Amino acid sequence: MKLLRTGLPEIESAAELEKVLAENENVMVCCGRMGPMCFPVYNIMERLEKERSNVKFMVMAFDNPEAAPIRNAPECSGFMGLPFTMYYKNGKVAKATTSIQTHEQVTTILDEQFGK
C-alpha cells in the first residue's frame, strides 16, 4: 500500500529496495513523510527525474517498518531530521544526507556520485 503521495515510484518493502538496487547502477531514495521538510526534496527529485535518465529516483515511507535498512543504516546513525536521503552506486551507499536539501545540493551530490 502506497503511503506517500508523490509523483515518484514508491518502494514498499525491504525486498523491493534490494531489487531496485540490484537492477539499477545509480539510485536515489528519499525516505520520509508527507511533511514540510520532505516536500522540497520530493519536488526536486520529480524535476530531476525528467533530466537524469542515468538515475533511478524512488521514495520510501519513513514510518514503514520495511524502511529499516535505510533508517538503521550506519550512514544514518547520527541523523536527527527527515528525510533520510540515500544515494546508492552499484548497490552500495555512496552518500547519505538528512533534512531538507536544495536543488543545488542534490544536483551537486548527483554529479559527484553519478556523473552528469
Secondary structure, DSSP 8 states (H G I E B T S, - for coil): -----SSS-EE-SHHHHHHHHHH-SEEEEEEE-SSTTTHHHHHHHHHHHHH-TTSEEEEEETTSGGGHHHHT-GGGTT--SS-EEEEEETTEEEEEEES---HHHHHHHHHHHH--
